[in-house]
C-alpha cells in the first residue's frame, strides 16, 4: 500500500546495492569475531577462565559500580549540582540516558538518544549536518546547549561511540554552566580510562547498505599508576535517500594517572566526516501537505555534502584535600574545520511542479573554543547544619569564522515529479557581503552556590554568578561590524528540596539564564542578548529498589528570542520581543521487575511568542505540544545450554528483547506558522542473543528501527521548502565480543 506521500513502502524499494552489501558485511563481522575468539583460546584470559559459565555477561541490573545504575536509570549525577549528588536531592528535572539504553537501542545520533527524554524534539539540523535540540520550546543549532563533559565545544556532530551516556538538565543553568538557553542543557559524558581491563569489538551491518566497525579498549598500564583507553568508530554506509553515503571516522585515546589524592586525565578525540547536506522535503503551499513524491527523492545534487574535521582535547585534574574538600580543574580545546556545498531550494511553483534552486557553499569554516574551568567543592558543618559549597570560575572564548561564502545564481526548471539531475553544478560566485564572517565571544563566569541542609528532610539551594561578556561580530569584504557589545550580567538561582521520605522528594526552583545571540546569518544589525527566567515545581520518587519517577511543571519566559526566517532564499535572523513556555513533564526510568527494564517519558509544552509586533500569538517553530516515549526490555533467561561447535566452546545462551514507541505531536514549520508538520508515531524493537565463545562474552543483536515504516518529518529550517524527512525502516545486525 502507498504511504502518505504516495510511494510504496521503503522495505519494498531497497537499493539493490545496499541489499547486496549487507551479507558481505555480516560475513566480515562474523569473521572478525571468530578470529578474535579463536585467538582468545590460548590467551591468558582464556586459560584463567574456569568455564564458559564463569564469564560475566551483560545484565540489566548493574549495582555497586559507583554510579548506582539499576536497570536503565543511574540514580546519581554531578550534572546540574556541581558535585556527585543523588537525583532526589537536586531541585531540577535531570534525565539520564545511560550506556545500556544506547547499547540496546543501537543509538547512532544525539537525536536518537534524546527520544527517551520528555519535552525534547529536533530543531533545524541544517540539512542533517548539525545537532539542534528543542528543550521546553527553546533551542536552535549553535545555541551553546550541547556540552562535552560539562564544557562547551564548537563541534556540530558531538555524538559517537566515544560517548558513555547522555544527560539532560531541564531549565536555566547559566549559574553553573555560563551562557545557556532557559530550556536546558545537554551533556555528553565521554568514556574515560578504567583501572580494570576490558574491551569490546562490534561490527554492524545495516539494511541501507554498508555498516560500522567500533572498538573500545581500556585497562591499567602494568607497573604504573596509569590507565589508558582507546575508542574507535568507523562508519561507511549508504544514505537512505536516492543518493549519498555516510562516512565517519573517530579515534579517541585518553590516559589517566592516579595518585593517592590526585587524578589527572588527558584526552583527545579526532573526527572526520563526509555526509550529505540534504535539505529534505517540500510542503505544498496550497494545502500545507508534503508533495506526493517518493520520500527518498532528493531535490538537490550529488555534490551537496559537508566535509569536516574536528579536534577535541581536554585536561582534567582533580585533587582531594580530605574527605570533604576537592578541587577540580578542567580545560577543553575544540576545533572544527569544514567545507560544504549545498543546493538550496529558493521557490516552488505549485502549478507547474518546477523548483527554482541555487548552488551555495561555505569554504574555510574555522571554529575554535577554549574553555578552562576551576571548581572547589566541599562540606562545611555550622551549628550542626551541613553546607555543600560550590565555588568556581570559568572562562569561555568561542570564535566562529567563515572565510568564503558562495551564492550561485537562481536556476529554475527542476521538475520535482520527473527530476533530471546534473544540470546544476557547484558555483564559484563569491558573496562579498557574506564572506569573512566572524562572531567572537568572550565570557567569564564567577559563581558561588550553597546547598544548605536545614534538616535531614529539608535542603535549600541558593547561588549567584556574574557573567562578564564581550561579543564582537562582523562580516563582509570590506568588513562591517554587526555586533559590538559587552557588560556584566548577574544570574541568580534558588531552590528547595523537601524529602517526605528517603525515597520521595518535592522540589521547587527559580533560575535565570543569559546568552548573547550567536549567528552567522545575514542579520539586520546587532542582536540583543537573550535573557530568560524560569519557575519549576516537581516531585521525584524511587519506587522500589530501581525505578525513578520525576514529574515537573514549569513556566519559562525569554526575552529577545532568536528567530530565523527565509526571505527570497536568504536566512534572516531577528529577535522576537518575548516568548513563554509552560508545561508538564514526566520521566520514568529503571527496573520494574528483576528481568524488566523501562525508560519512558511524557511532555506537554505550550510555547508562544507573547510580545512582538509581527509574531505575537504564534507558536514557536519546531515545538510539539506533546511528546511521549516508552521502551521496555525483558531478559528471558537461558535458552540454550553449554556446548561445543568445532573448536569453539560455547556457554549458555541468554535471550533479551525490547520494544519501544515514540510520539511527536504537530509542530509549526516556521516562525509565522504558515504550515504545520504532522504528528507521528514510530516503533522500534530489538532482539539480542548473549552467550560466551571460548570464554568471551559474545552478542548477536538485531535492531529494527521505524518498525512499521512510518513516513514522518522531524524538523524544519524555517521554510516549507526545507523540511527534514525522518529515516524509514532500517534493520541493523550487530556482532559484538567483549572481554
Secondary structure, DSSP 4 states (H G I P E B T S, - for coil): ---TTS---GGGG--HHHHHHHHHHHHHHHHHHHHHHHHHTTSHHHHH---GGGS----S---SSSS--BTTB--EE-TTTSS-EEGGGSSS-EEEE-HHHHHHTT--SHHHHGGGSTTEEE---TTTTS--EEETTB--TTSS-EEETTEE---S---STTEEEEEEEES--HHHHSS--TTEEEEEEEP---SS-EEEEEEEEETTSEEEEEEEEEEE-TTSSEEEEEEEEEEEEE-SSSS-EEEEEEEEEEEEEE-SSEEEEEEEEEEEEEEE----B-B-TTTS-B-SS-TT--SS-TT-EEEEEEEEEEEEEEEESSSS-EEEEEEEEEEEEEEEEEEEEEEEETTTTEEEEEEEEEEEEEEEEEEEEEEEEEEEEETTEEEEEEEEEEEEEEEEEEEEEEE---EEEEETTS---SSS-----B-TTTSSEEEEEEEEEEEEEEEEESSSSEEEEEEEEEEEEEEEEEETTTTEEEEEEEEEEEEEEEEEEEEEETTEEEEEEEEEEEE-----SEESS--PPEEEEEEEEEEEEEETTTEEEEEEEEEEEEEEEEEEEEETTEEEEEEEEEEEEEEEEEEEEEEEETTEEEEEEEEEEEEEEEE-TTTTTPBPTT--SEEEEEEEEEEEEEEE--EEETTEEE--EEEEEEEEEEEE--EESSTT--SEEPPEEEEEEEEEEEEEETTEEEEEEEEEESTT----EEEESSSTT-EEE----EEEEEEEEE-
